């Protein structure tokens, strides 16, 4: 069996190798929902599962000079595609675990921000998720970590930093948080607003609270709307970790907690609350770097914009209150896959076995309002 690991594929895509072609053989609608950037879709999934020889005509027109990496959801049918391509004379290998494996890939880079320390952004390009590690005077804090904890342990080790706290901006709906487990592993506090810590053991945080990390004070800003317990974190006035409250080109959606059955509010009320929360963020310095928890594409870290730049490019921020509420309450995008179970897991109302986490998260990130 000829395979390439998701991590190795990520490295090669970063290097922009011209001789590489990522071939996605899933159904077109699945590809349209979620795929590896710059991959090519040839929908031969049914042919490969029923009669692989029937797929040869569709695959024979691919460029002969390219090295093929075949992709499906879990890597099983893609391996059949690899075998067919080899019969046709192509150089081909299969992405291990398919899109499931791609979802595990993490990358990180230093955020250019003027603070007394180092701020590192960790990206999951397969999920569009962004998390952050702040290091100051040998102490570290992690914000919005995925459940792939070794990624953060490696960063701490590389920077010889002692973890002193783990923070979630909110109870996420698109991926299972690793914050509680990371905090437990290092025996440090897990900080989450009480409105989102419904049935989970967390150290409560409140609006205006300061948490010291090394020589830096992290200010908690309660910014509900996307969820009742959503918060943003102001790092020394130089950076704003905004979770799903404020993205660079959109804002957080307002119906997920209601539809997951864990919020008593209604969608219009949440939209009005989010509008007020955004006004609080917009009062901060235009020079502050905005660091959301997601990016809709396949983010290459660091993904940054100043608040002034976000103010100019984000159409949601230019709407008056009434229009803002009507738009967010009426224009509901597709939901993140399994969002009800993911949300309940992150507030402590459901426990998902470790071997089911990857499949539960599989799919695109849809936490922005549009």
C-alpha atoms as a printed R data frame, in Angstrom:
    type eleno elety resid chain resno       x      y       z
1   ATOM     1    CA   UNK     A     1   0.000  0.000   0.000
2   ATOM     2    CA   UNK     A     2   1.394  3.382  -1.027
3   ATOM     3    CA   UNK     A     3   0.423  6.144   1.409
4   ATOM     4    CA   UNK     A     4   1.382  9.693   2.356
5   ATOM     5    CA   UNK     A     5   0.707 11.036   5.840
6   ATOM     6    CA   UNK     A     6  -1.483 14.137   6.284
7   ATOM     7    CA   UNK     A     7   1.448 15.933   7.895
8   ATOM     8    CA   UNK     A     8   3.752 15.199   4.948
9   ATOM     9    CA   UNK     A     9   1.090 16.288   2.470
10  ATOM    10    CA   UNK     A    10   0.682 19.512   4.413
11  ATOM    11    CA   UNK     A    11   4.422 20.170   4.171
12  ATOM    12    CA   UNK     A    12   4.417 19.573   0.431
13  ATOM    13    CA   UNK     A    13   1.411 21.822  -0.121
14  ATOM    14    CA   UNK     A    14   3.109 24.541   1.897
15  ATOM    15    CA   UNK     A    15   6.132 24.191  -0.378
16  ATOM    16    CA   UNK     A    16   3.793 24.627  -3.395
17  ATOM    17    CA   UNK     A    17   5.357 21.724  -5.308
18  ATOM    18    CA   UNK     A    18   4.280 22.004  -8.954
19  ATOM    19    CA   UNK     A    19   4.474 18.273  -9.649
20  ATOM    20    CA   UNK     A    20   1.850 17.370  -7.027
21  ATOM    21    CA   UNK     A    21  -1.869 16.928  -7.760
22  ATOM    22    CA   UNK     A    22  -4.332 16.149  -4.975
23  ATOM    23    CA   UNK     A    23  -7.162 14.094  -6.482
24  ATOM    24    CA   UNK     A    24 -10.410 13.980  -4.519
25  ATOM    25    CA   UNK     A    25 -12.617 11.106  -5.718
26  ATOM    26    CA   UNK     A    26 -15.642 11.777  -3.475
27  ATOM    27    CA   UNK     A    27 -19.075 12.794  -4.698
28  ATOM    28    CA   UNK     A    28 -19.160 16.367  -5.989
29  ATOM    29    CA   UNK     A    29 -21.493 17.594  -3.239
30  ATOM    30    CA   UNK     A    30 -19.142 16.288  -0.536
31  ATOM    31    CA   UNK     A    31 -16.207 17.940  -2.267
32  ATOM    32    CA   UNK     A    32 -18.083 21.239  -2.537
33  ATOM    33    CA   UNK     A    33 -18.841 21.152   1.194
34  ATOM    34    CA   UNK     A    34 -15.246 20.573   2.289
35  ATOM    35    CA   UNK     A    35 -11.991 19.821   0.510
36  ATOM    36    CA   UNK     A    36  -8.262 20.358   0.518
37  ATOM    37    CA   UNK     A    37  -7.420 23.682  -1.172
38  ATOM    38    CA   UNK     A    38  -6.323 23.419  -4.816
39  ATOM    39    CA   UNK     A    39  -7.361 19.763  -5.011
40  ATOM    40    CA   UNK     A    40  -9.153 18.461  -8.095
41  ATOM    41    CA   UNK     A    41 -12.435 16.576  -7.914
42  ATOM    42    CA   UNK     A    42 -13.144 13.642 -10.216
43  ATOM    43    CA   UNK     A    43 -16.345 12.045  -8.939
44  ATOM    44    CA   UNK     A    44 -15.691  8.324  -9.494
45  ATOM    45    CA   UNK     A    45 -16.598  7.168  -6.001
46  ATOM    46    CA   UNK     A    46 -19.447  4.912  -7.124
47  ATOM    47    CA   UNK     A    47 -17.430  3.400  -9.973
48  ATOM    48    CA   UNK     A    48 -14.519  2.644  -7.657
49  ATOM    49    CA   UNK     A    49 -16.756  0.889  -5.127
50  ATOM    50    CA   UNK     A    50 -18.796 -1.085  -7.680
51  ATOM    51    CA   UNK     A    51 -16.473 -1.737 -10.652
52  ATOM    52    CA   UNK     A    52 -13.024 -0.081 -10.500
53  ATOM    53    CA   UNK     A    53 -12.359 -0.680 -14.205
54  ATOM    54    CA   UNK     A    54 -15.302  1.628 -14.981
55  ATOM    55    CA   UNK     A    55 -13.364  4.509 -13.434
56  ATOM    56    CA   UNK     A    56 -10.435  4.209 -15.814
57  ATOM    57    CA   UNK     A    57 -11.855  6.403 -18.567
58  ATOM    58    CA   UNK     A    58 -12.429  9.313 -16.172
59  ATOM    59    CA   UNK     A    59  -8.963  8.948 -14.644
60  ATOM    60    CA   UNK     A    60  -7.016  8.414 -17.863
61  ATOM    61    CA   UNK     A    61  -7.089 12.101 -18.842
62  ATOM    62    CA   UNK     A    62  -5.144 13.330 -15.811
63  ATOM    63    CA   UNK     A    63  -1.755 14.954 -16.487
64  ATOM    64    CA   UNK     A    64   0.887 12.241 -16.718
65  ATOM    65    CA   UNK     A    65   3.665 14.404 -15.293
66  ATOM    66    CA   UNK     A    66   1.889 14.891 -11.961
67  ATOM    67    CA   UNK     A    67   2.343 12.841  -8.818
68  ATOM    68    CA   UNK     A    68  -1.146 11.953  -7.588
69  ATOM    69    CA   UNK     A    69  -2.366 11.920  -3.999
70  ATOM    70    CA   UNK     A    70  -5.827 10.384  -3.824
71  ATOM    71    CA   UNK     A    71  -8.349 11.508  -1.199
72  ATOM    72    CA   UNK     A    72 -11.693 10.274   0.108
73  ATOM    73    CA   UNK     A    73 -13.342 10.543   3.530
74  ATOM    74    CA   UNK     A    74 -11.284  7.875   5.313
75  ATOM    75    CA   UNK     A    75  -8.737  6.644   2.737
76  ATOM    76    CA   UNK     A    76 -10.373  3.320   1.859
77  ATOM    77    CA   UNK     A    77 -11.908  4.066  -1.552
78  ATOM    78    CA   UNK     A    78  -9.016  6.405  -2.344
79  ATOM    79    CA   UNK     A    79  -6.699  3.400  -2.097
80  ATOM    80    CA   UNK     A    80  -8.694  1.708  -4.845
81  ATOM    81    CA   UNK     A    81  -8.223  4.880  -6.906
82  ATOM    82    CA   UNK     A    82  -4.483  4.719  -6.271
83  ATOM    83    CA   UNK     A    83  -4.367  1.113  -7.477
84  ATOM    84    CA   UNK     A    84  -6.281  2.021 -10.657
85  ATOM    85    CA   UNK     A    85  -4.007  4.996 -11.325
86  ATOM    86    CA   UNK     A    86  -0.938  2.805 -10.968
87  ATOM    87    CA   UNK     A    87  -2.412  0.363 -13.472
88  ATOM    88    CA   UNK     A    88  -2.768  3.335 -15.833
89  ATOM    89    CA   UNK     A    89   0.915  4.207 -15.358
90  ATOM    90    CA   UNK     A    90   0.586  7.100 -12.911
91  ATOM    91    CA   UNK     A    91   2.731  7.771  -9.858
92  ATOM    92    CA   UNK     A    92   0.102  7.723  -7.093
93  ATOM    93    CA   UNK     A    93  -0.314  7.340  -3.361
94  ATOM    94    CA   UNK     A    94  -3.200  7.595  -0.904
95  ATOM    95    CA   UNK     A    95  -3.709 10.214   1.799
96  ATOM    96    CA   UNK     A    96  -3.708  8.247   5.057
97  ATOM    97    CA   UNK     A    97  -7.144  8.432   6.716
98  ATOM    98    CA   UNK     A    98  -8.384 10.774   3.984
99  ATOM    99    CA   UNK     A    99 -10.168 13.960   5.031
100 ATOM   100    CA   UNK     A   100 -10.270 12.593   8.553
101 ATOM   101    CA   UNK     A   101  -6.469 12.629   8.549
102 ATOM   102    CA   UNK     A   102  -6.326 16.069   6.933
103 ATOM   103    CA   UNK     A   103  -8.433 17.372   9.821
104 ATOM   104    CA   UNK     A   104  -5.593 16.435  12.230
105 ATOM   105    CA   UNK     A   105  -2.928 18.593  10.591
106 ATOM   106    CA   UNK     A   106  -1.697 21.567  12.653
107 ATOM   107    CA   UNK     A   107   0.698 24.372  11.743
108 ATOM   108    CA   UNK     A   108   1.976 27.255  13.819
109 ATOM   109    CA   UNK     A   109   3.724 30.600  13.448
110 ATOM   110    CA   UNK     A   110   4.579 33.599  15.590
111 ATOM   111    CA   UNK     A   111   2.100 36.482  15.503
112 ATOM   112    CA   UNK     A   112   3.814 39.855  14.866
113 ATOM   113    CA   UNK     A   113   2.478 41.781  17.851
114 ATOM   114    CA   UNK     A   114   4.140 44.201  20.257
115 ATOM   115    CA   UNK     A   115   3.888 42.516  23.657
116 ATOM   116    CA   UNK     A   116   6.407 41.541  26.325
117 ATOM   117    CA   UNK     A   117   6.523 37.954  25.208
118 ATOM   118    CA   UNK     A   118   5.699 35.696  22.280
119 ATOM   119    CA   UNK     A   119   2.271 34.982  20.799
120 ATOM   120    CA   UNK     A   120   2.017 31.858  18.623
121 ATOM   121    CA   UNK     A   121  -0.938 31.052  16.390
122 ATOM   122    CA   UNK     A   122  -1.771 27.371  15.834
123 ATOM   123    CA   UNK     A   123  -3.809 26.607  12.725
124 ATOM   124    CA   UNK     A   124  -5.789 23.514  11.753
125 ATOM   125    CA   UNK     A   125  -6.106 24.058   7.997
126 ATOM   126    CA   UNK     A   126  -8.457 21.103   7.582
127 ATOM   127    CA   UNK     A   127 -10.950 22.613  10.049
128 ATOM   128    CA   UNK     A   128 -10.271 26.325   9.661
129 ATOM   129    CA   UNK     A   129  -9.617 26.475  13.419
130 ATOM   130    CA   UNK     A   130  -7.174 28.882  15.046
131 ATOM   131    CA   UNK     A   131  -5.801 28.661  18.584
132 ATOM   132    CA   UNK     A   132  -3.123 30.676  20.337
133 ATOM   133    CA   UNK     A   133  -0.272 30.198  22.796
134 ATOM   134    CA   UNK     A   134   0.962 33.196  24.791
135 ATOM   135    CA   UNK     A   135   4.406 33.009  26.417
136 ATOM   136    CA   UNK     A   136   5.766 35.667  28.778
137 ATOM   137    CA   UNK     A   137   8.621 35.425  31.306
138 ATOM   138    CA   UNK     A   138   8.651 31.642  31.083
139 ATOM   139    CA   UNK     A   139   4.914 31.268  31.698
140 ATOM   140    CA   UNK     A   140   2.380 30.245  29.063
141 ATOM   141    CA   UNK     A   141  -1.354 30.269  28.418
142 ATOM   142    CA   UNK     A   142  -3.200 28.383  25.679
143 ATOM   143    CA   UNK     A   143  -6.405 29.734  24.127
144 ATOM   144    CA   UNK     A   144  -9.002 27.570  22.312
145 ATOM   145    CA   UNK     A   145  -6.869 24.413  21.921
146 ATOM   146    CA   UNK     A   146  -7.973 21.468  19.803
147 ATOM   147    CA   UNK     A   147  -8.055 18.010  21.399
148 ATOM   148    CA   UNK     A   148  -4.740 17.144  19.694
149 ATOM   149    CA   UNK     A   149  -2.782 18.099  22.795
150 ATOM   150    CA   UNK     A   150   0.673 17.017  21.638
151 ATOM   151    CA   UNK     A   151   0.747 20.029  19.316
152 ATOM   152    CA   UNK     A   152   0.649 22.379  22.302
153 ATOM   153    CA   UNK     A   153   2.974 20.282  24.446
154 ATOM   154    CA   UNK     A   154   5.600 20.539  21.692
155 ATOM   155    CA   UNK     A   155   5.299 24.332  21.562
156 ATOM   156    CA   UNK     A   156   5.657 24.575  25.339
157 ATOM   157    CA   UNK     A   157   8.732 22.335  25.249
158 ATOM   158    CA   UNK     A   158  10.308 24.216  22.341
159 ATOM   159    CA   UNK     A   159   9.919 27.506  24.225
160 ATOM   160    CA   UNK     A   160  10.862 26.082  27.641
161 ATOM   161    CA   UNK     A   161   7.615 27.516  28.998
162 ATOM   162    CA   UNK     A   162   5.509 26.494  31.994
163 ATOM   163    CA   UNK     A   163   1.790 26.274  31.295
164 ATOM   164    CA   UNK     A   164  -0.151 28.219  33.936
165 ATOM   165    CA   UNK     A   165  -3.635 28.434  32.409
166 ATOM   166    CA   UNK     A   166  -5.877 27.237  29.581
167 ATOM   167    CA   UNK     A   167  -8.705 29.388  28.198
168 ATOM   168    CA   UNK     A   168 -11.698 28.845  25.938
169 ATOM   169    CA   UNK     A   169 -13.373 31.858  24.418
170 ATOM   170    CA   UNK     A   170 -16.644 29.895  24.437
171 ATOM   171    CA   UNK     A   171 -18.133 26.420  24.150
172 ATOM   172    CA   UNK     A   172 -17.344 25.672  20.509
173 ATOM   173    CA   UNK     A   173 -19.849 24.119  18.096
174 ATOM   174    CA   UNK     A   174 -17.551 22.906  15.299
175 ATOM   175    CA   UNK     A   175 -14.829 21.019  17.161
176 ATOM   176    CA   UNK     A   176 -14.281 19.346  20.506
177 ATOM   177    CA   UNK     A   177 -12.194 21.506  22.799
178 ATOM   178    CA   UNK     A   178  -9.040 20.090  24.318
179 ATOM   179    CA   UNK     A   179  -8.862 22.830  26.948
180 ATOM   180    CA   UNK     A   180 -10.181 20.905  29.958
181 ATOM   181    CA   UNK     A   181  -7.984 17.885  29.218
182 ATOM   182    CA   UNK     A   182  -4.905 20.054  28.609
183 ATOM   183    CA   UNK     A   183  -5.466 21.881  31.895
184 ATOM   184    CA   UNK     A   184  -5.897 18.560  33.699
185 ATOM   185    CA   UNK     A   185  -2.721 17.150  32.140
186 ATOM   186    CA   UNK     A   186  -0.674 20.092  33.481
187 ATOM   187    CA   UNK     A   187  -2.732 20.595  36.673
188 ATOM   188    CA   UNK     A   188  -3.539 24.236  35.871
189 ATOM   189    CA   UNK     A   189  -6.835 26.173  35.807
190 ATOM   190    CA   UNK     A   190  -9.237 25.811  32.897
191 ATOM   191    CA   UNK     A   191 -10.910 29.192  32.402
192 ATOM   192    CA   UNK     A   192 -14.417 29.313  30.891
193 ATOM   193    CA   UNK     A   193 -17.287 31.735  31.454
194 ATOM   194    CA   UNK     A   194 -19.972 30.213  33.748
195 ATOM   195    CA   UNK     A   195 -22.701 30.754  31.124
196 ATOM   196    CA   UNK     A   196 -20.933 28.180  28.916
197 ATOM   197    CA   UNK     A   197 -19.649 25.912  31.703
198 ATOM   198    CA   UNK     A   198 -23.054 24.300  32.205
199 ATOM   199    CA   UNK     A   199 -21.901 20.901  33.437
200 ATOM   200    CA   UNK     A   200 -18.133 21.063  33.325
201 ATOM   201    CA   UNK     A   201 -15.568 21.803  36.009
202 ATOM   202    CA   UNK     A   202 -13.967 25.124  35.052
203 ATOM   203    CA   UNK     A   203 -12.498 28.150  36.783
204 ATOM   204    CA   UNK     A   204 -15.049 30.940  36.205
205 ATOM   205    CA   UNK     A   205 -14.062 34.210  34.578
206 ATOM   206    CA   UNK     A   206 -16.036 37.441  34.432
207 ATOM   207    CA   UNK     A   207 -16.101 40.709  32.552
208 ATOM   208    CA   UNK     A   208 -13.235 43.032  33.463
209 ATOM   209    CA   UNK     A   209 -11.209 40.346  35.239
210 ATOM   210    CA   UNK     A   210  -7.427 40.397  34.796
211 ATOM   211    CA   UNK     A   211  -5.426 37.167  34.612
212 ATOM   212    CA   UNK     A   212  -1.660 37.490  34.903
213 ATOM   213    CA   UNK     A   213   0.560 35.520  32.505
214 ATOM   214    CA   UNK     A   214   4.233 36.302  33.097
215 ATOM   215    CA   UNK     A   215   4.509 40.078  32.848
216 ATOM   216    CA   UNK     A   216   1.227 40.483  30.947
217 ATOM   217    CA   UNK     A   217  -2.317 41.088  32.154
218 ATOM   218    CA   UNK     A   218  -5.029 39.374  30.120
219 ATOM   219    CA   UNK     A   219  -8.312 41.301  30.338
220 ATOM   220    CA   UNK     A   220 -11.545 39.336  30.064
221 ATOM   221    CA   UNK     A   221 -14.264 40.986  27.963
222 ATOM   222    CA   UNK     A   222 -17.655 39.291  28.149
223 ATOM   223    CA   UNK     A   223 -18.934 39.389  24.555
224 ATOM   224    CA   UNK     A   224 -22.069 37.198  24.440
225 ATOM   225    CA   UNK     A   225 -24.237 36.667  21.374
226 ATOM   226    CA   UNK     A   226 -22.598 33.767  19.573
227 ATOM   227    CA   UNK     A   227 -22.983 31.937  22.872
228 ATOM   228    CA   UNK     A   228 -24.109 33.223  26.262
229 ATOM   229    CA   UNK     A   229 -20.653 32.705  27.710
230 ATOM   230    CA   UNK     A   230 -18.582 34.039  24.813
231 ATOM   231    CA   UNK     A   231 -15.630 36.145  25.906
232 ATOM   232    CA   UNK     A   232 -12.797 37.948  24.180
233 ATOM   233    CA   UNK     A   233  -9.335 38.480  25.644
234 ATOM   234    CA   UNK     A   234  -7.387 41.737  25.436
235 ATOM   235    CA   UNK     A   235  -3.643 41.093  25.607
236 ATOM   236    CA   UNK     A   236  -1.988 44.291  26.810
237 ATOM   237    CA   UNK     A   237  -4.035 46.396  24.366
238 ATOM   238    CA   UNK     A   238  -2.013 44.958  21.491
239 ATOM   239    CA   UNK     A   239  -4.048 41.880  20.567
240 ATOM   240    CA   UNK     A   240  -7.681 40.814  20.806
241 ATOM   241    CA   UNK     A   241  -8.472 37.101  20.912
242 ATOM   242    CA   UNK     A   242 -12.093 37.289  19.755
243 ATOM   243    CA   UNK     A   243 -13.189 33.643  19.515
244 ATOM   244    CA   UNK     A   244 -16.310 33.418  17.361
245 ATOM   245    CA   UNK     A   245 -17.571 36.879  18.286
246 ATOM   246    CA   UNK     A   246 -15.651 38.763  15.604
247 ATOM   247    CA   UNK     A   247 -14.011 37.374  12.480
248 ATOM   248    CA   UNK     A   248 -12.073 39.400   9.951
249 ATOM   249    CA   UNK     A   249 -14.888 39.400   7.388
250 ATOM   250    CA   UNK     A   250 -17.921 38.294   9.387
251 ATOM   251    CA   UNK     A   251 -19.280 37.801  12.895
252 ATOM   252    CA   UNK     A   252 -20.419 34.802  14.903
253 ATOM   253    CA   UNK     A   253 -23.733 33.172  14.136
254 ATOM   254    CA   UNK     A   254 -26.395 33.431  16.821
255 ATOM   255    CA   UNK     A   255 -28.631 30.347  16.640
256 ATOM   256    CA   UNK     A   256 -26.378 27.375  17.433
257 ATOM   257    CA   UNK     A   257 -26.866 27.334  21.205
258 ATOM   258    CA   UNK     A   258 -30.622 27.777  20.826
259 ATOM   259    CA   UNK     A   259 -30.947 24.968  18.287
260 ATOM   260    CA   UNK     A   260 -28.680 22.688  20.322
261 ATOM   261    CA   UNK     A   261 -31.152 23.079  23.183
262 ATOM   262    CA   UNK     A   262 -28.713 24.585  25.693
263 ATOM   263    CA   UNK     A   263 -29.835 28.245  25.636
264 ATOM   264    CA   UNK     A   264 -33.180 29.681  26.746
265 ATOM   265    CA   UNK     A   265 -32.803 32.847  24.661
266 ATOM   266    CA   UNK     A   266 -34.129 33.281  21.128
267 ATOM   267    CA   UNK     A   267 -32.213 34.048  17.950
268 ATOM   268    CA   UNK     A   268 -33.214 37.714  17.657
269 ATOM   269    CA   UNK     A   269 -32.292 38.304  21.282
270 ATOM   270    CA   UNK     A   270 -28.877 36.757  20.654
271 ATOM   271    CA   UNK     A   271 -28.376 38.948  17.573
272 ATOM   272    CA   UNK     A   272 -29.148 42.061  19.598
273 ATOM   273    CA   UNK     A   273 -26.756 40.906  22.316
274 ATOM   274    CA   UNK     A   274 -24.022 40.261  19.758
275 ATOM   275    CA   UNK     A   275 -24.483 43.746  18.306
276 ATOM   276    CA   UNK     A   276 -23.839 45.277  21.728
277 ATOM   277    CA   UNK     A   277 -20.823 43.024  22.300
278 ATOM   278    CA   UNK     A   278 -19.287 44.114  19.000
279 ATOM   279    CA   UNK     A   279 -19.646 47.762  19.954
280 ATOM   280    CA   UNK     A   280 -17.549 47.049  23.041
281 ATOM   281    CA   UNK     A   281 -14.808 45.518  20.917
282 ATOM   282    CA   UNK     A   282 -14.927 48.385  18.441
283 ATOM   283    CA   UNK     A   283 -14.086 50.757  21.297
284 ATOM   284    CA   UNK     A   284 -10.648 49.170  21.536
285 ATOM   285    CA   UNK     A   285  -7.561 50.492  19.768
286 ATOM   286    CA   UNK     A   286  -7.610 50.303  15.967
287 ATOM   287    CA   UNK     A   287  -4.010 49.067  16.166
288 ATOM   288    CA   UNK     A   288  -4.953 45.954  18.162
289 ATOM   289    CA   UNK     A   289  -4.461 42.726  16.190
290 ATOM   290    CA   UNK     A   290  -7.701 40.739  15.873
291 ATOM   291    CA   UNK     A   291  -7.197 36.995  16.360
292 ATOM   292    CA   UNK     A   292 -10.410 34.975  15.869
293 ATOM   293    CA   UNK     A   293 -10.868 31.280  16.599
294 ATOM   294    CA   UNK     A   294 -11.612 30.437  12.966
295 ATOM   295    CA   UNK     A   295 -10.810 31.342   9.410
296 ATOM   296    CA   UNK     A   296 -13.162 30.200   6.643
297 ATOM   297    CA   UNK     A   297 -10.406 29.045   4.315
298 ATOM   298    CA   UNK     A   298  -7.455 26.770   4.921
299 ATOM   299    CA   UNK     A   299  -5.550 29.184   7.125
300 ATOM   300    CA   UNK     A   300  -1.799 29.599   6.800
301 ATOM   301    CA   UNK     A   301  -0.611 31.121  10.092
302 ATOM   302    CA   UNK     A   302  -0.362 33.798  11.159
303 ATOM   303    CA   UNK     A   303  -3.841 35.007  10.135
304 ATOM   304    CA   UNK     A   304  -4.016 38.594  11.380
305 ATOM   305    CA   UNK     A   305  -5.713 41.917  10.758
306 ATOM   306    CA   UNK     A   306  -5.779 45.037  12.894
307 ATOM   307    CA   UNK     A   307  -9.092 46.155  14.328
308 ATOM   308    CA   UNK     A   308  -8.938 49.192  12.046
309 ATOM   309    CA   UNK     A   309  -8.542 46.941   8.993
310 ATOM   310    CA   UNK     A   310 -11.366 44.668  10.152
311 ATOM   311    CA   UNK     A   311 -13.596 47.697  10.677
312 ATOM   312    CA   UNK     A   312 -13.046 48.702   7.040
313 ATOM   313    CA   UNK     A   313 -13.519 45.298   5.389
314 ATOM   314    CA   UNK     A   314 -16.201 43.680   7.575
315 ATOM   315    CA   UNK     A   315 -19.614 44.673   6.203
316 ATOM   316    CA   UNK     A   316 -21.411 43.392   9.310
317 ATOM   317    CA   UNK     A   317 -19.812 46.133  11.385
318 ATOM   318    CA   UNK     A   318 -21.256 48.869   9.165
319 ATOM   319    CA   UNK     A   319 -24.900 47.862   9.661
320 ATOM   320    CA   UNK     A   320 -27.209 49.736  11.991
321 ATOM   321    CA   UNK     A   321 -28.613 47.795  14.936
322 ATOM   322    CA   UNK     A   322 -31.989 46.939  13.400
323 ATOM   323    CA   UNK     A   323 -30.534 45.775  10.079
324 ATOM   324    CA   UNK     A   324 -27.840 43.764  11.864
325 ATOM   325    CA   UNK     A   325 -30.421 41.906  13.952
326 ATOM   326    CA   UNK     A   326 -32.692 41.162  11.009
327 ATOM   327    CA   UNK     A   327 -29.825 39.914   8.823
328 ATOM   328    CA   UNK     A   328 -28.356 37.564  11.423
329 ATOM   329    CA   UNK     A   329 -31.715 36.240  12.572
330 ATOM   330    CA   UNK     A   330 -33.051 35.522   9.077
331 ATOM   331    CA   UNK     A   331 -30.036 34.403   7.019
332 ATOM   332    CA   UNK     A   332 -29.000 31.083   8.608
333 ATOM   333    CA   UNK     A   333 -26.112 29.236   6.858
334 ATOM   334    CA   UNK     A   334 -25.599 25.469   6.906
335 ATOM   335    CA   UNK     A   335 -24.844 24.147  10.361
336 ATOM   336    CA   UNK     A   336 -21.476 22.672  11.344
337 ATOM   337    CA   UNK     A   337 -21.705 18.853  11.211
338 ATOM   338    CA   UNK     A   338 -22.877 17.248  14.477
339 ATOM   339    CA   UNK     A   339 -22.951 20.675  16.105
340 ATOM   340    CA   UNK     A   340 -25.520 19.628  18.721
341 ATOM   341    CA   UNK     A   341 -23.314 16.816  20.074
342 ATOM   342    CA   UNK     A   342 -20.133 18.905  19.805
343 ATOM   343    CA   UNK     A   343 -21.762 21.793  21.669
344 ATOM   344    CA   UNK     A   344 -23.145 19.504  24.389
345 ATOM   345    CA   UNK     A   345 -19.726 17.886  24.760
346 ATOM   346    CA   UNK     A   346 -18.028 21.245  25.233
347 ATOM   347    CA   UNK     A   347 -20.469 22.397  27.930
348 ATOM   348    CA   UNK     A   348 -20.080 19.066  29.751
349 ATOM   349    CA   UNK     A   349 -23.495 17.574  28.976
350 ATOM   350    CA   UNK     A   350 -22.190 14.691  26.849
351 ATOM   351    CA   UNK     A   351 -19.073 12.529  26.850
352 ATOM   352    CA   UNK     A   352 -17.648 11.312  23.547
353 ATOM   353    CA   UNK     A   353 -15.204  8.353  23.501
354 ATOM   354    CA   UNK     A   354 -11.735  9.358  22.343
355 ATOM   355    CA   UNK     A   355 -11.893  7.057  19.322
356 ATOM   356    CA   UNK     A   356 -15.034  8.832  18.081
357 ATOM   357    CA   UNK     A   357 -13.782 12.424  18.335
358 ATOM   358    CA   UNK     A   358 -12.200 12.608  14.880
359 ATOM   359    CA   UNK     A   359 -15.328 11.335  13.120
360 ATOM   360    CA   UNK     A   360 -17.566 13.645  15.179
361 ATOM   361    CA   UNK     A   361 -15.597 16.670  13.995
362 ATOM   362    CA   UNK     A   362 -15.307 15.582  10.374
363 ATOM   363    CA   UNK     A   363 -16.568 18.277   8.035
364 ATOM   364    CA   UNK     A   364 -16.334 22.000   7.285
365 ATOM   365    CA   UNK     A   365 -16.261 24.861   9.741
366 ATOM   366    CA   UNK     A   366 -19.499 26.885   9.597
367 ATOM   367    CA   UNK     A   367 -19.374 29.117  12.670
368 ATOM   368    CA   UNK     A   368 -19.456 32.466  10.873
369 ATOM   369    CA   UNK     A   369 -22.793 34.159  10.197
370 ATOM   370    CA   UNK     A   370 -22.133 34.253   6.436
